[in-house]
């Protein structure tokens, strides 16, 4: 069979009536090429039967990587401000995510620099100007609870990816440890250990901030585990009301979205796991001996960083037309509270 002749950028440039460098930029959808020229280049490429060379794309990505060893290119790590109760940046989960992104980008030859919205007094125009003046195109968003929208940021020259579901506008690519996966792992462990009456406890806001995905995950998954006889949910603080509701329920295990619920159980005289079992939904929120789910925040940081580097290599700038969500499956952390 006769091999197909590879179409060159020069051939496309000649047909489109532009310089070869313009073809290269247009085929990577660079904003530096106006829409009419970009359309003409793409039409010329299609008419000539041009297809991308995968090996060449990998090679160019590698060359860009080794050329960044001196770390001239910076990616912004965008955070907000402390919540009303504590600084979310200092929570172990968020710290681990940041460490993962930092580690991955360091290996790829990028610098990761933190930008806090509170330091810009939430002046999105000023923030955008600073990023533009410093030629920063990549933004990894780790939004605290209070920030659900970044629509006022000018995204047409930026590539963005975020952690979790808290950021609702605009729709960026995101990396998550899905609540459904977490809950089904928990219910599987309860099935194996014989607990039949779980009590789901979460602090106010922790469920609603993620679109009630925790409650939806539990309610939607429970029917797949017929060993569960009944279950109860409690949205509130780890206080006396929590203890009273738990006693009334007759449940044999608490699924906690905060370690504070385990602390309150001990203060109320419960022996864990003698009197009641306890599962923590975020391993990094409590001591290592607690039976818990590791949502792998550091690995999520690695994943976000790799995706960001790839987006920049492919020049995928601006808000995505079809934002994707990448899910990491959680792992079980065995402890002594079941």
Helices and strands as residue ranges (DSSP letters): H 9-16, H 20-27, H 35-48, H 54-66, E 74-79, G 88-90, H 92-108, E 111-116, G 117-120, H 124-133, E 138-141, E 159-163, E 173-176, H 179-193, E 198-202, G 208-210, H 213-221, G 222-224, E 232-235, H 240-249, E 253-256, H 260-267, E 277-280, G 283-285, E 292-294, H 297-313, E 325-327, E 331-333
